[in-house]
C-alpha cells in the first residue's frame, strides 16, 4: 500500500515537471514569435516611410531639373 502511494506521488510529480517544462518551452516560443511579429511591423512602417521620403526627394530633383531646362 505504501509503495503504491509512493509510485503515485512520483508519477504525479513527474507529470507536473513534464508539464512545466512543456509550458515553459511553449511560452518562450510564443514570446519569440510575438517579438518577431512586432519587429516586422516596425520594419514595415520604416520601409514605407523611407519609400515615401525617397519619392519626395525624387520629385524635388525632377522638378529642379525641369525648372533648369525651362530656363
Predicted model as a PDB file, atoms N, CA, C, CB and O in Angstrom, pLDDT in the B-factor column:
MODEL        1                                                                  
ATOM      1  N   UNK A   1       0.814  -1.190   0.000  1.00 81.00           N  
ATOM      2  CA  UNK A   1       0.000   0.000   0.000  1.00 81.00           C  
ATOM      3  C   UNK A   1       0.860   1.257   0.000  1.00 81.00           C  
ATOM      4  CB  UNK A   1      -0.927  -0.004   1.192  1.00 81.00           C  
ATOM      5  O   UNK A   1       0.613   2.192  -0.761  1.00 81.00           O  
ATOM      6  N   UNK A   2       1.863   1.267   0.854  1.00 91.00           N  
ATOM      7  CA  UNK A   2       2.735   2.439   0.945  1.00 91.00           C  
ATOM      8  C   UNK A   2       3.574   2.588  -0.331  1.00 91.00           C  
ATOM      9  CB  UNK A   2       3.657   2.329   2.184  1.00 91.00           C  
ATOM     10  O   UNK A   2       3.846   3.709  -0.762  1.00 91.00           O  
ATOM     11  N   UNK A   3       3.976   1.490  -0.925  1.00 92.00           N  
ATOM     12  CA  UNK A   3       4.737   1.524  -2.164  1.00 92.00           C  
ATOM     13  C   UNK A   3       3.889   2.095  -3.301  1.00 92.00           C  
ATOM     14  CB  UNK A   3       5.239   0.119  -2.524  1.00 92.00           C  
ATOM     15  O   UNK A   3       4.382   2.870  -4.120  1.00 92.00           O  
ATOM     16  N   UNK A   4       2.638   1.717  -3.345  1.00 91.00           N  
ATOM     17  CA  UNK A   4       1.742   2.220  -4.384  1.00 91.00           C  
ATOM     18  C   UNK A   4       1.559   3.731  -4.243  1.00 91.00           C  
ATOM     19  CB  UNK A   4       0.375   1.504  -4.314  1.00 91.00           C  
ATOM     20  O   UNK A   4       1.512   4.447  -5.243  1.00 91.00           O  
ATOM     21  N   UNK A   5       1.457   4.211  -3.015  1.00 93.00           N  
ATOM     22  CA  UNK A   5       1.313   5.636  -2.774  1.00 93.00           C  
ATOM     23  C   UNK A   5       2.569   6.385  -3.215  1.00 93.00           C  
ATOM     24  CB  UNK A   5       1.023   5.901  -1.292  1.00 93.00           C  
ATOM     25  O   UNK A   5       2.480   7.466  -3.797  1.00 93.00           O  
ATOM     26  N   UNK A   6       3.720   5.817  -2.942  1.00 94.00           N  
ATOM     27  CA  UNK A   6       4.992   6.433  -3.351  1.00 94.00           C  
ATOM     28  C   UNK A   6       5.068   6.498  -4.879  1.00 94.00           C  
ATOM     29  CB  UNK A   6       6.206   5.634  -2.778  1.00 94.00           C  
ATOM     30  O   UNK A   6       5.497   7.506  -5.440  1.00 94.00           O  
ATOM     31  N   UNK A   7       4.655   5.432  -5.542  1.00 94.00           N  
ATOM     32  CA  UNK A   7       4.680   5.398  -7.005  1.00 94.00           C  
ATOM     33  C   UNK A   7       3.720   6.445  -7.575  1.00 94.00           C  
ATOM     34  CB  UNK A   7       4.311   3.986  -7.524  1.00 94.00           C  
ATOM     35  O   UNK A   7       4.057   7.141  -8.532  1.00 94.00           O  
ATOM     36  N   UNK A   8       2.522   6.556  -6.987  1.00 95.00           N  
ATOM     37  CA  UNK A   8       1.543   7.539  -7.466  1.00 95.00           C  
ATOM     38  C   UNK A   8       2.076   8.956  -7.288  1.00 95.00           C  
ATOM     39  CB  UNK A   8       0.201   7.378  -6.720  1.00 95.00           C  
ATOM     40  O   UNK A   8       1.953   9.784  -8.191  1.00 95.00           O  
ATOM     41  N   UNK A   9       2.665   9.238  -6.129  1.00 94.00           N  
ATOM     42  CA  UNK A   9       3.226  10.570  -5.878  1.00 94.00           C  
ATOM     43  C   UNK A   9       4.366  10.850  -6.848  1.00 94.00           C  
ATOM     44  CB  UNK A   9       3.722  10.692  -4.419  1.00 94.00           C  
ATOM     45  O   UNK A   9       4.473  11.960  -7.369  1.00 94.00           O  
ATOM     46  N   UNK A  10       5.214   9.865  -7.095  1.00 95.00           N  
ATOM     47  CA  UNK A  10       6.335  10.027  -8.032  1.00 95.00           C  
ATOM     48  C   UNK A  10       5.824  10.327  -9.445  1.00 95.00           C  
ATOM     49  CB  UNK A  10       7.219   8.755  -8.044  1.00 95.00           C  
ATOM     50  O   UNK A  10       6.330  11.225 -10.117  1.00 95.00           O  
ATOM     51  N   UNK A  11       4.810   9.564  -9.890  1.00 95.00           N  
ATOM     52  CA  UNK A  11       4.261   9.779 -11.223  1.00 95.00           C  
ATOM     53  C   UNK A  11       3.571  11.143 -11.338  1.00 95.00           C  
ATOM     54  CB  UNK A  11       3.277   8.666 -11.569  1.00 95.00           C  
ATOM     55  O   UNK A  11       3.676  11.811 -12.366  1.00 95.00           O  
ATOM     56  N   UNK A  12       2.874  11.546 -10.289  1.00 96.00           N  
ATOM     57  CA  UNK A  12       2.231  12.863 -10.305  1.00 96.00           C  
ATOM     58  C   UNK A  12       3.291  13.962 -10.368  1.00 96.00           C  
ATOM     59  CB  UNK A  12       1.331  13.051  -9.053  1.00 96.00           C  
ATOM     60  O   UNK A  12       3.139  14.935 -11.107  1.00 96.00           O  
ATOM     61  N   UNK A  13       4.351  13.807  -9.603  1.00 96.00           N  
ATOM     62  CA  UNK A  13       5.449  14.780  -9.608  1.00 96.00           C  
ATOM     63  C   UNK A  13       6.113  14.830 -10.985  1.00 96.00           C  
ATOM     64  CB  UNK A  13       6.495  14.427  -8.521  1.00 96.00           C  
ATOM     65  O   UNK A  13       6.389  15.912 -11.502  1.00 96.00           O  
ATOM     66  N   UNK A  14       6.369  13.672 -11.573  1.00 96.00           N  
ATOM     67  CA  UNK A  14       6.989  13.625 -12.895  1.00 96.00           C  
ATOM     68  C   UNK A  14       6.080  14.267 -13.935  1.00 96.00           C  
ATOM     69  CB  UNK A  14       7.309  12.175 -13.291  1.00 96.00           C  
ATOM     70  O   UNK A  14       6.558  14.960 -14.833  1.00 96.00           O  
ATOM     71  N   UNK A  15       4.783  14.044 -13.821  1.00 96.00           N  
ATOM     72  CA  UNK A  15       3.830  14.660 -14.761  1.00 96.00           C  
ATOM     73  C   UNK A  15       3.840  16.172 -14.628  1.00 96.00           C  
ATOM     74  CB  UNK A  15       2.406  14.123 -14.524  1.00 96.00           C  
ATOM     75  O   UNK A  15       3.836  16.882 -15.634  1.00 96.00           O  
ATOM     76  N   UNK A  16       3.853  16.673 -13.398  1.00 96.00           N  
ATOM     77  CA  UNK A  16       3.880  18.116 -13.186  1.00 96.00           C  
ATOM     78  C   UNK A  16       5.171  18.744 -13.707  1.00 96.00           C  
ATOM     79  CB  UNK A  16       3.713  18.427 -11.708  1.00 96.00           C  
ATOM     80  O   UNK A  16       5.141  19.820 -14.304  1.00 96.00           O  
ATOM     81  N   UNK A  17       6.282  18.089 -13.488  1.00 97.00           N  
ATOM     82  CA  UNK A  17       7.558  18.605 -14.001  1.00 97.00           C  
ATOM     83  C   UNK A  17       7.546  18.612 -15.523  1.00 97.00           C  
ATOM     84  CB  UNK A  17       8.746  17.760 -13.478  1.00 97.00           C  
ATOM     85  O   UNK A  17       7.972  19.585 -16.144  1.00 97.00           O  
ATOM     86  N   UNK A  18       7.062  17.537 -16.121  1.00 95.00           N  
ATOM     87  CA  UNK A  18       6.978  17.469 -17.582  1.00 95.00           C  
ATOM     88  C   UNK A  18       6.075  18.549 -18.145  1.00 95.00           C  
ATOM     89  CB  UNK A  18       6.477  16.105 -18.020  1.00 95.00           C  
ATOM     90  O   UNK A  18       6.406  19.187 -19.144  1.00 95.00           O  
ATOM     91  N   UNK A  19       4.927  18.756 -17.499  1.00 97.00           N  
ATOM     92  CA  UNK A  19       4.005  19.795 -17.954  1.00 97.00           C  
ATOM     93  C   UNK A  19       4.638  21.176 -17.806  1.00 97.00           C  
ATOM     94  CB  UNK A  19       2.685  19.726 -17.168  1.00 97.00           C  
ATOM     95  O   UNK A  19       4.446  22.044 -18.658  1.00 97.00           O  
ATOM     96  N   UNK A  20       5.388  21.380 -16.730  1.00 95.00           N  
ATOM     97  CA  UNK A  20       6.069  22.661 -16.516  1.00 95.00           C  
ATOM     98  C   UNK A  20       7.116  22.932 -17.580  1.00 95.00           C  
ATOM     99  CB  UNK A  20       6.718  22.690 -15.145  1.00 95.00           C  
ATOM    100  O   UNK A  20       7.236  24.054 -18.073  1.00 95.00           O  
ATOM    101  N   UNK A  21       7.863  21.913 -17.929  1.00 96.00           N  
ATOM    102  CA  UNK A  21       8.886  22.063 -18.970  1.00 96.00           C  
ATOM    103  C   UNK A  21       8.221  22.362 -20.313  1.00 96.00           C  
ATOM    104  CB  UNK A  21       9.763  20.784 -19.071  1.00 96.00           C  
ATOM    105  O   UNK A  21       8.665  23.245 -21.047  1.00 96.00           O  
ATOM    106  N   UNK A  22       7.165  21.630 -20.629  1.00 96.00           N  
ATOM    107  CA  UNK A  22       6.454  21.857 -21.893  1.00 96.00           C  
ATOM    108  C   UNK A  22       5.882  23.270 -21.942  1.00 96.00           C  
ATOM    109  CB  UNK A  22       5.324  20.821 -22.075  1.00 96.00           C  
ATOM    110  O   UNK A  22       6.039  23.966 -22.945  1.00 96.00           O  
ATOM    111  N   UNK A  23       5.226  23.695 -20.877  1.00 96.00           N  
ATOM    112  CA  UNK A  23       4.618  25.019 -20.830  1.00 96.00           C  
ATOM    113  C   UNK A  23       5.672  26.116 -20.947  1.00 96.00           C  
ATOM    114  CB  UNK A  23       3.822  25.189 -19.539  1.00 96.00           C  
ATOM    115  O   UNK A  23       5.462  27.119 -21.629  1.00 96.00           O  
ATOM    116  N   UNK A  24       6.790  25.921 -20.285  1.00 96.00           N  
ATOM    117  CA  UNK A  24       7.878  26.901 -20.354  1.00 96.00           C  
ATOM    118  C   UNK A  24       8.392  27.043 -21.784  1.00 96.00           C  
ATOM    119  CB  UNK A  24       9.030  26.496 -19.415  1.00 96.00           C  
ATOM    120  O   UNK A  24       8.583  28.159 -22.267  1.00 96.00           O  
ATOM    121  N   UNK A  25       8.614  25.939 -22.451  1.00 96.00           N  
ATOM    122  CA  UNK A  25       9.092  25.959 -23.830  1.00 96.00           C  
ATOM    123  C   UNK A  25       8.058  26.585 -24.757  1.00 96.00           C  
ATOM    124  CB  UNK A  25       9.432  24.542 -24.299  1.00 96.00           C  
ATOM    125  O   UNK A  25       8.397  27.377 -25.635  1.00 96.00           O  
ATOM    126  N   UNK A  26       6.799  26.224 -24.556  1.00 96.00           N  
ATOM    127  CA  UNK A  26       5.713  26.760 -25.375  1.00 96.00           C  
ATOM    128  C   UNK A  26       5.619  28.280 -25.238  1.00 96.00           C  
ATOM    129  CB  UNK A  26       4.379  26.111 -24.982  1.00 96.00           C  
ATOM    130  O   UNK A  26       5.531  28.994 -26.237  1.00 96.00           O  
ATOM    131  N   UNK A  27       5.638  28.761 -24.013  1.00 96.00           N  
ATOM    132  CA  UNK A  27       5.531  30.196 -23.785  1.00 96.00           C  
ATOM    133  C   UNK A  27       6.739  30.948 -24.329  1.00 96.00           C  
ATOM    134  CB  UNK A  27       5.372  30.477 -22.303  1.00 96.00           C  
ATOM    135  O   UNK A  27       6.594  32.061 -24.834  1.00 96.00           O  
ATOM    136  N   UNK A  28       7.919  30.363 -24.234  1.00 96.00           N  
ATOM    137  CA  UNK A  28       9.125  31.002 -24.770  1.00 96.00           C  
ATOM    138  C   UNK A  28       9.008  31.155 -26.293  1.00 96.00           C  
ATOM    139  CB  UNK A  28      10.392  30.175 -24.402  1.00 96.00           C  
ATOM    140  O   UNK A  28       9.335  32.208 -26.841  1.00 96.00           O  
ATOM    141  N   UNK A  29       8.545  30.112 -26.964  1.00 96.00           N  
ATOM    142  CA  UNK A  29       8.388  30.186 -28.427  1.00 96.00           C  
ATOM    143  C   UNK A  29       7.309  31.185 -28.833  1.00 96.00           C  
ATOM    144  CB  UNK A  29       8.048  28.806 -28.993  1.00 96.00           C  
ATOM    145  O   UNK A  29       7.465  31.899 -29.824  1.00 96.00           O  
ATOM    146  N   UNK A  30       6.226  31.237 -28.080  1.00 96.00           N  
ATOM    147  CA  UNK A  30       5.173  32.208 -28.374  1.00 96.00           C  
ATOM    148  C   UNK A  30       5.700  33.634 -28.210  1.00 96.00           C  
ATOM    149  CB  UNK A  30       3.951  31.979 -27.457  1.00 96.00           C  
ATOM    150  O   UNK A  30       5.387  34.513 -29.012  1.00 96.00           O  
ATOM    151  N   UNK A  31       6.496  33.854 -27.173  1.00 95.00           N  
ATOM    152  CA  UNK A  31       7.067  35.185 -26.935  1.00 95.00           C  
ATOM    153  C   UNK A  31       8.014  35.571 -28.066  1.00 95.00           C  
ATOM    154  CB  UNK A  31       7.810  35.224 -25.583  1.00 95.00           C  
ATOM    155  O   UNK A  31       8.011  36.718 -28.511  1.00 95.00           O  
ATOM    156  N   UNK A  32       8.824  34.621 -28.535  1.00 95.00           N  
ATOM    157  CA  UNK A  32       9.730  34.898 -29.654  1.00 95.00           C  
ATOM    158  C   UNK A  32       8.931  35.247 -30.909  1.00 95.00           C  
ATOM    159  CB  UNK A  32      10.651  33.682 -29.924  1.00 95.00           C  
ATOM    160  O   UNK A  32       9.291  36.170 -31.640  1.00 95.00           O  
ATOM    161  N   UNK A  33       7.853  34.512 -31.157  1.00 94.00           N  
ATOM    162  CA  UNK A  33       7.012  34.787 -32.316  1.00 94.00           C  
ATOM    163  C   UNK A  33       6.379  36.167 -32.238  1.00 94.00           C  
ATOM    164  CB  UNK A  33       5.933  33.731 -32.442  1.00 94.00           C  
ATOM    165  O   UNK A  33       6.307  36.878 -33.239  1.00 94.00           O  
ATOM    166  N   UNK A  34       5.924  36.542 -31.062  1.00 93.00           N  
ATOM    167  CA  UNK A  34       5.323  37.861 -30.878  1.00 93.00           C  
ATOM    168  C   UNK A  34       6.352  38.963 -31.088  1.00 93.00           C  
ATOM    169  CB  UNK A  34       4.704  37.978 -29.483  1.00 93.00           C  
ATOM    170  O   UNK A  34       6.064  39.977 -31.725  1.00 93.00           O  
ATOM    171  N   UNK A  35       7.547  38.762 -30.554  1.00 93.00           N  
ATOM    172  CA  UNK A  35       8.607  39.757 -30.729  1.00 93.00           C  
ATOM    173  C   UNK A  35       8.972  39.903 -32.209  1.00 93.00           C  
ATOM    174  CB  UNK A  35       9.856  39.366 -29.906  1.00 93.00           C  
ATOM    175  O   UNK A  35       9.179  41.016 -32.694  1.00 93.00           O  
ATOM    176  N   UNK A  36       9.050  38.792 -32.914  1.00 94.00           N  
ATOM    177  CA  UNK A  36       9.362  38.830 -34.339  1.00 94.00           C  
ATOM    178  C   UNK A  36       8.271  39.565 -35.102  1.00 94.00           C  
ATOM    179  CB  UNK A  36       9.535  37.410 -34.893  1.00 94.00           C  
ATOM    180  O   UNK A  36       8.567  40.350 -36.004  1.00 94.00           O  
ATOM    181  N   UNK A  37       7.018  39.321 -34.752  1.00 93.00           N  
ATOM    182  CA  UNK A  37       5.902  39.988 -35.416  1.00 93.00           C  
ATOM    183  C   UNK A  37       5.959  41.497 -35.181  1.00 93.00           C  
ATOM    184  CB  UNK A  37       4.562  39.420 -34.916  1.00 93.00           C  
ATOM    185  O   UNK A  37       5.735  42.282 -36.103  1.00 93.00           O  
ATOM    186  N   UNK A  38       6.261  41.902 -33.943  1.00 93.00           N  
ATOM    187  CA  UNK A  38       6.365  43.330 -33.632  1.00 93.00           C  
ATOM    188  C   UNK A  38       7.525  43.969 -34.395  1.00 93.00           C  
ATOM    189  CB  UNK A  38       6.548  43.540 -32.116  1.00 93.00           C  
ATOM    190  O   UNK A  38       7.393  45.076 -34.918  1.00 93.00           O  
ATOM    191  N   UNK A  39       8.660  43.273 -34.458  1.00 95.00           N  
ATOM    192  CA  UNK A  39       9.809  43.800 -35.197  1.00 95.00           C  
ATOM    193  C   UNK A  39       9.466  43.939 -36.681  1.00 95.00           C  
ATOM    194  CB  UNK A  39      11.042  42.883 -35.012  1.00 95.00           C  
ATOM    195  O   UNK A  39       9.856  44.917 -37.319  1.00 95.00           O  
ATOM    196  N   UNK A  40       8.747  42.975 -37.224  1.00 95.00           N  
ATOM    197  CA  UNK A  40       8.360  43.020 -38.629  1.00 95.00           C  
ATOM    198  C   UNK A  40       7.460  44.222 -38.899  1.00 95.00           C  
ATOM    199  CB  UNK A  40       7.650  41.719 -39.035  1.00 95.00           C  
ATOM    200  O   UNK A  40       7.629  44.915 -39.903  1.00 95.00           O  
ATOM    201  N   UNK A  41       6.505  44.470 -38.008  1.00 93.00           N  
ATOM    202  CA  UNK A  41       5.613  45.620 -38.176  1.00 93.00           C  
ATOM    203  C   UNK A  41       6.403  46.927 -38.141  1.00 93.00           C  
ATOM    204  CB  UNK A  41       4.527  45.626 -37.082  1.00 93.00           C  
ATOM    205  O   UNK A  41       6.134  47.838 -38.924  1.00 93.00           O  
ATOM    206  N   UNK A  42       7.376  47.020 -37.233  1.00 94.00           N  
ATOM    207  CA  UNK A  42       8.217  48.223 -37.167  1.00 94.00           C  
ATOM    208  C   UNK A  42       9.012  48.405 -38.451  1.00 94.00           C  
ATOM    209  CB  UNK A  42       9.172  48.148 -35.967  1.00 94.00           C  
ATOM    210  O   UNK A  42       9.103  49.514 -38.978  1.00 94.00           O  
ATOM    211  N   UNK A  43       9.587  47.323 -38.954  1.00 96.00           N  
ATOM    212  CA  UNK A  43      10.358  47.393 -40.196  1.00 96.00           C  
ATOM    213  C   UNK A  43       9.469  47.775 -41.375  1.00 96.00           C  
ATOM    214  CB  UNK A  43      11.048  46.053 -40.472  1.00 96.00           C  
ATOM    215  O   UNK A  43       9.894  48.511 -42.265  1.00 96.00           O  
ATOM    216  N   UNK A  44       8.248  47.280 -41.381  1.00 96.00           N  
ATOM    217  CA  UNK A  44       7.309  47.604 -42.451  1.00 96.00           C  
ATOM    218  C   UNK A  44       6.988  49.101 -42.444  1.00 96.00           C  
ATOM    219  CB  UNK A  44       6.014  46.775 -42.304  1.00 96.00           C  
ATOM    220  O   UNK A  44       6.940  49.731 -43.500  1.00 96.00           O  
ATOM    221  N   UNK A  45       6.771  49.666 -41.261  1.00 96.00           N  
ATOM    222  CA  UNK A  45       6.500  51.100 -41.150  1.00 96.00           C  
ATOM    223  C   UNK A  45       7.712  51.920 -41.589  1.00 96.00           C  
ATOM    224  CB  UNK A  45       6.111  51.462 -39.708  1.00 96.00           C  
ATOM    225  O   UNK A  45       7.571  52.917 -42.297  1.00 96.00           O  
ATOM    226  N   UNK A  46       8.901  51.495 -41.165  1.00 97.00           N  
ATOM    227  CA  UNK A  46      10.119  52.218 -41.542  1.00 97.00           C  
ATOM    228  C   UNK A  46      10.339  52.176 -43.047  1.00 97.00           C  
ATOM    229  CB  UNK A  46      11.335  51.633 -40.820  1.00 97.00           C  
ATOM    230  O   UNK A  46      10.743  53.171 -43.648  1.00 97.00           O  
ATOM    231  N   UNK A  47      10.073  51.022 -43.657  1.00 97.00           N  
ATOM    232  CA  UNK A  47      10.240  50.888 -45.100  1.00 97.00           C  
ATOM    233  C   UNK A  47       9.263  51.792 -45.846  1.00 97.00           C  
ATOM    234  CB  UNK A  47      10.045  49.429 -45.528  1.00 97.00           C  
ATOM    235  O   UNK A  47       9.631  52.421 -46.838  1.00 97.00           O  
ATOM    236  N   UNK A  48       8.025  51.858 -45.372  1.00 97.00           N  
ATOM    237  CA  UNK A  48       7.029  52.725 -46.018  1.00 97.00           C  
ATOM    238  C   UNK A  48       7.453  54.187 -45.898  1.00 97.00           C  
ATOM    239  CB  UNK A  48       5.624  52.516 -45.387  1.00 97.00           C  
ATOM    240  O   UNK A  48       7.325  54.951 -46.854  1.00 97.00           O  
ATOM    241  N   UNK A  49       7.949  54.572 -44.743  1.00 97.00           N  
ATOM    242  CA  UNK A  49       8.399  55.951 -44.538  1.00 97.00           C  
ATOM    243  C   UNK A  49       9.608  56.275 -45.415  1.00 97.00           C  
ATOM    244  CB  UNK A  49       8.744  56.184 -43.061  1.00 97.00           C  
ATOM    245  O   UNK A  49       9.688  57.357 -45.997  1.00 97.00           O  
ATOM    246  N   UNK A  50      10.535  55.342 -45.504  1.00 97.00           N  
ATOM    247  CA  UNK A  50      11.719  55.534 -46.334  1.00 97.00           C  
ATOM    248  C   UNK A  50      11.337  55.653 -47.810  1.00 97.00           C  
ATOM    249  CB  UNK A  50      12.707  54.376 -46.131  1.00 97.00           C  
ATOM    250  O   UNK A  50      11.887  56.491 -48.525  1.00 97.00           O  
ATOM    251  N   UNK A  51      10.407  54.825 -48.267  1.00 97.00           N  
ATOM    252  CA  UNK A  51       9.950  54.878 -49.650  1.00 97.00           C  
ATOM    253  C   UNK A  51       9.291  56.215 -49.953  1.00 97.00           C  
ATOM    254  CB  UNK A  51       8.978  53.734 -49.936  1.00 97.00           C  
ATOM    255  O   UNK A  51       9.541  56.820 -50.995  1.00 97.00           O  
ATOM    256  N   UNK A  52       8.441  56.672 -49.028  1.00 96.00           N  
ATOM    257  CA  UNK A  52       7.764  57.954 -49.216  1.00 96.00           C  
ATOM    258  C   UNK A  52       8.784  59.097 -49.290  1.00 96.00           C  
ATOM    259  CB  UNK A  52       6.758  58.204 -48.070  1.00 96.00           C  
ATOM    260  O   UNK A  52       8.665  59.982 -50.137  1.00 96.00           O  
ATOM    261  N   UNK A  53       9.773  59.076 -48.412  1.00 95.00           N  
ATOM    262  CA  UNK A  53      10.808  60.112 -48.416  1.00 95.00           C  
ATOM    263  C   UNK A  53      11.614  60.077 -49.710  1.00 95.00           C  
ATOM    264  CB  UNK A  53      11.741  59.941 -47.210  1.00 95.00           C  
ATOM    265  O   UNK A  53      11.915  61.126 -50.279  1.00 95.00           O  
ATOM    266  N   UNK A  54      11.967  58.881 -50.179  1.00 95.00           N  
ATOM    267  CA  UNK A  54      12.727  58.754 -51.426  1.00 95.00           C  
ATOM    268  C   UNK A  54      11.931  59.307 -52.604  1.00 95.00           C  
ATOM    269  CB  UNK A  54      13.101  57.282 -51.683  1.00 95.00           C  
ATOM    270  O   UNK A  54      12.492  59.978 -53.469  1.00 95.00           O  
ATOM    271  N   UNK A  55      10.638  59.032 -52.643  1.00 94.00           N  
ATOM    272  CA  UNK A  55       9.805  59.551 -53.743  1.00 94.00           C  
ATOM    273  C   UNK A  55       9.711  61.076 -53.682  1.00 94.00           C  
ATOM    274  CB  UNK A  55       8.387  58.931 -53.689  1.00 94.00           C  
ATOM    275  O   UNK A  55       9.712  61.737 -54.721  1.00 94.00           O  
ATOM    276  N   UNK A  56       9.630  61.631 -52.488  1.00 92.00           N  
ATOM    277  CA  UNK A  56       9.592  63.091 -52.355  1.00 92.00           C  
ATOM    278  C   UNK A  56      10.896  63.715 -52.857  1.00 92.00           C  
ATOM    279  CB  UNK A  56       9.342  63.492 -50.885  1.00 92.00           C  
ATOM    280  O   UNK A  56      10.878  64.739 -53.540  1.00 92.00           O  
ATOM    281  N   UNK A  57      12.021  63.094 -52.515  1.00 91.00           N  
ATOM    282  CA  UNK A  57      13.321  63.602 -52.974  1.00 91.00           C  
ATOM    283  C   UNK A  57      13.416  63.501 -54.488  1.00 91.00           C  
ATOM    284  CB  UNK A  57      14.482  62.824 -52.312  1.00 91.00           C  
ATOM    285  O   UNK A  57      13.878  64.432 -55.148  1.00 91.00           O  
ATOM    286  N   UNK A  58      12.977  62.364 -55.045  1.00 91.00           N  
ATOM    287  CA  UNK A  58      12.998  62.199 -56.495  1.00 91.00           C  
ATOM    288  C   UNK A  58      12.138  63.270 -57.174  1.00 91.00           C  
ATOM    289  CB  UNK A  58      12.506  60.792 -56.881  1.00 91.00           C  
ATOM    290  O   UNK A  58      12.517  63.812 -58.212  1.00 91.00           O  
ATOM    291  N   UNK A  59      10.986  63.566 -56.583  1.00 89.00           N  
ATOM    292  CA  UNK A  59      10.098  64.583 -57.161  1.00 89.00           C  
ATOM    293  C   UNK A  59      10.756  65.968 -57.113  1.00 89.00           C  
ATOM    294  CB  UNK A  59       8.743  64.608 -56.410  1.00 89.00           C  
ATOM    295  O   UNK A  59      10.650  66.738 -58.068  1.00 89.00           O  
ATOM    296  N   UNK A  60      11.427  66.282 -56.016  1.00 86.00           N  
ATOM    297  CA  UNK A  60      12.119  67.563 -55.898  1.00 86.00           C  
ATOM    298  C   UNK A  60      13.239  67.680 -56.927  1.00 86.00           C  
ATOM    299  CB  UNK A  60      12.683  67.737 -54.486  1.00 86.00           C  
ATOM    300  O   UNK A  60      13.424  68.732 -57.538  1.00 86.00           O  
ATOM    301  N   UNK A  61      13.980  66.595 -57.112  1.00 87.00           N  
ATOM    302  CA  UNK A  61      15.069  66.607 -58.087  1.00 87.00           C  
ATOM    303  C   UNK A  61      14.502  66.774 -59.493  1.00 87.00           C  
ATOM    304  CB  UNK A  61      15.910  65.308 -57.991  1.00 87.00           C  
ATOM    305  O   UNK A  61      15.009  67.567 -60.286  1.00 87.00           O  
ATOM    306  N   UNK A  62      13.454  66.026 -59.794  1.00 84.00           N  
ATOM    307  CA  UNK A  62      12.843  66.114 -61.129  1.00 84.00           C  
ATOM    308  C   UNK A  62      12.308  67.520 -61.386  1.00 84.00           C  
ATOM    309  CB  UNK A  62      11.704  65.078 -61.275  1.00 84.00           C  
ATOM    310  O   UNK A  62      12.446  68.041 -62.492  1.00 84.00           O  
ATOM    311  N   UNK A  63      11.703  68.133 -60.381  1.00 83.00           N  
ATOM    312  CA  UNK A  63      11.195  69.494 -60.523  1.00 83.00           C  
ATOM    313  C   UNK A  63      12.334  70.465 -60.761  1.00 83.00           C  
ATOM    314  CB  UNK A  63      10.398  69.908 -59.284  1.00 83.00           C  
ATOM    315  O   UNK A  63      12.225  71.362 -61.597  1.00 83.00           O  
ATOM    316  N   UNK A  64      13.439  70.290 -60.022  1.00 75.00           N  
ATOM    317  CA  UNK A  64      14.602  71.160 -60.200  1.00 75.00           C  
ATOM    318  C   UNK A  64      15.203  71.034 -61.584  1.00 75.00           C  
ATOM    319  CB  UNK A  64      15.652  70.848 -59.162  1.00 75.00           C  
ATOM    320  O   UNK A  64      15.588  72.035 -62.187  1.00 75.00           O  
ATOM    321  N   UNK A  65      15.287  69.830 -62.088  1.00 74.00           N  
ATOM    322  CA  UNK A  65      15.833  69.605 -63.437  1.00 74.00           C  
ATOM    323  C   UNK A  65      14.897  70.231 -64.469  1.00 74.00           C  
ATOM    324  CB  UNK A  65      16.020  68.075 -63.721  1.00 74.00           C  
ATOM    325  O   UNK A  65      15.360  70.861 -65.420  1.00 74.00           O  
ATOM    326  N   UNK A  66      13.601  70.067 -64.294  1.00 73.00           N  
ATOM    327  CA  UNK A  66      12.631  70.631 -65.231  1.00 73.00           C  
ATOM    328  C   UNK A  66      12.717  72.154 -65.238  1.00 73.00           C  
ATOM    329  CB  UNK A  66      11.205  70.178 -64.871  1.00 73.00           C  
ATOM    330  O   UNK A  66      12.663  72.768 -66.303  1.00 73.00           O  
ATOM    331  N   UNK A  67      12.851  72.774 -64.060  1.00 68.00           N  
ATOM    332  CA  UNK A  67      12.966  74.235 -63.980  1.00 68.00           C  
ATOM    333  C   UNK A  67      14.234  74.706 -64.690  1.00 68.00           C  
ATOM    334  CB  UNK A  67      12.973  74.704 -62.503  1.00 68.00           C  
ATOM    335  O   UNK A  67      14.202  75.723 -65.383  1.00 68.00           O  
ATOM    336  N   UNK A  68      15.334  74.000 -64.534  1.00 69.00           N  
ATOM    337  CA  UNK A  68      16.583  74.380 -65.196  1.00 69.00           C  
ATOM    338  C   UNK A  68      16.478  74.245 -66.699  1.00 69.00           C  
ATOM    339  CB  UNK A  68      17.733  73.533 -64.685  1.00 69.00           C  
ATOM    340  O   UNK A  68      17.025  75.062 -67.440  1.00 69.00           O  
ATOM    341  N   UNK A  69      15.774  73.214 -67.157  1.00 71.00           N  
ATOM    342  CA  UNK A  69      15.628  73.001 -68.596  1.00 71.00           C  
ATOM    343  C   UNK A  69      14.739  74.076 -69.208  1.00 71.00           C  
ATOM    344  CB  UNK A  69      15.048  71.606 -68.881  1.00 71.00           C  
ATOM    345  O   UNK A  69      14.954  74.461 -70.358  1.00 71.00           O  
ATOM    346  N   UNK A  70      13.757  74.565 -68.481  1.00 69.00           N  
ATOM    347  CA  UNK A  70      12.887  75.622 -68.980  1.00 69.00           C  
ATOM    348  C   UNK A  70      13.646  76.932 -69.157  1.00 69.00           C  
ATOM    349  CB  UNK A  70      11.711  75.824 -68.036  1.00 69.00           C  
ATOM    350  O   UNK A  70      13.353  77.708 -70.067  1.00 69.00           O  
ATOM    351  N   UNK A  71      14.623  77.177 -68.281  1.00 65.00           N  
ATOM    352  CA  UNK A  71      15.388  78.406 -68.362  1.00 65.00           C  
ATOM    353  C   UNK A  71      16.323  78.307 -69.533  1.00 65.00           C  
ATOM    354  CB  UNK A  71      16.161  78.680 -67.061  1.00 65.00           C  
ATOM    355  O   UNK A  71      17.079  79.241 -69.800  1.00 65.00           O  
TER     356      UNK A  71                                                      
ENDMDL                                                                          
END                                                                             
